[in-house]
Amino acid sequence: MLEDSLRTSLLALVGKNETPFFALSLEKLKQNEQEFLQTARLYFPKLRVCYSVKTNQFPEVLKALSTGFEIASLEELRLVKSKKVFKVFNGCCKKEKELEEAVRQDAIVIADSFSELEKLNAVRKKIKRKALKIGVRLNVASKFGIELSKIPEFLAKAEHCNCKVVLLHAHPGVQNSLKDYESFLKDFKAAVKLWDFEFLDFGSGFPSFPKMNSLGISLHDFLKVVKKELGTTLDDKIIVFEPGRILVADSMILVCKVCAVKELNGERIAVLDAGINVLQKIVLESFEFEPLTENLGQKRQFKLVGPLLFGNDILGTTMLNLKENDLIAVKNVGAYCASLAWEISYKKPKVFVL
Ligand SMILES: Cc1ncc(COP(=O)(O)O)c(C=O)c1O
């Protein structure tokens, strides 16, 4: 349930703005950040946390966070340029301009291929740096990084290019179960045992806090698995995490309106002014629909659909008593929704800060 003060703030925004719109709670964002930092520090005192900028690059989000950043493009580098914090630059398609800007910002470039070493060497020479400290992405069943068996060759080539590989990185993919996470760590462990890196960067893949609650698991459970799997090999290492959705997912709410209610083939249908153009399945988050205004009367099943002239613009079902002009708060939309929203027929919803 939305807290009363949050509901009041959202209704105040509705009074002045057209729906649909996003509302960003900086309070929630900071709360998530603190929870993540405090929990992770319990397990890893030598910790660097790099917020994954692509998850939500709204300037107020980047401004509010005290973390470092995981960056994936020139555009993202520009967004965090003024912040002198620990940065890692990731990606499998880095261009020369991006590499140069990343190096100028003292980000640790996480190399994804052998040829990137040559590009980095050219950048190093161009901007007259004697040597570079870089990272390497370990391939873990994906299109990214370098296979475990080729890491020795990679390290030798890096040395030849005046690049010292100080960081080992891998990312387990999205919204992991504890079991998936455990098997990802086994792959990571194989490399950690063989070479001595200063930084071990585990990427992220943590579900959002609401998702973890619904699954009855916590961040402690994930971090305990890291300790269990890697044990003493972690001693003296600086541990890096690149959280995205766990920090931002529930820091944003989408406010939308029921624009039409109808019965069709025995189903009650509520047409909202935001659909799959804003709430995309690829985001892999559990959106929650809650009425913003009083929802009295008998609750009935409604199919929630969006405004697009696409038959598959369907968001799900809900048990409510919906009428036209009712306002709906959609929760857990802070990760990826704003950046991935399509501009088809409608503009992207604006973002307001609460
Ligand atoms: C390399 C890397 N790090 C961090 C993240 C953020 O992951 P999450 O949203 O699971 O926290 C991503 C997301 O795809 C990623 O690709």
The ligand as a Gaussian input file, in Angstrom:
#p B3LYP/6-31G(d) Opt

LIG

0 1
 C       27.557000      -5.300000     -16.744000
 C       26.346000      -4.958000     -15.966000
 N       26.486000      -4.528000     -14.702000
 C       25.400000      -4.198000     -13.961000
 C       24.116000      -4.295000     -14.468000
 C       22.952000      -3.949000     -13.602000
 O       22.321000      -5.117000     -13.263000
 P       21.045000      -5.190000     -12.309000
 O       20.018000      -4.305000     -12.901000
 O       20.736000      -6.625000     -12.290000
 O       21.453000      -4.671000     -10.964000
 C       23.937000      -4.737000     -15.786000
 C       22.593000      -4.883000     -16.353000
 O       22.343000      -5.435000     -17.368000
 C       25.078000      -5.090000     -16.556000
 O       24.963000      -5.518000     -17.811000

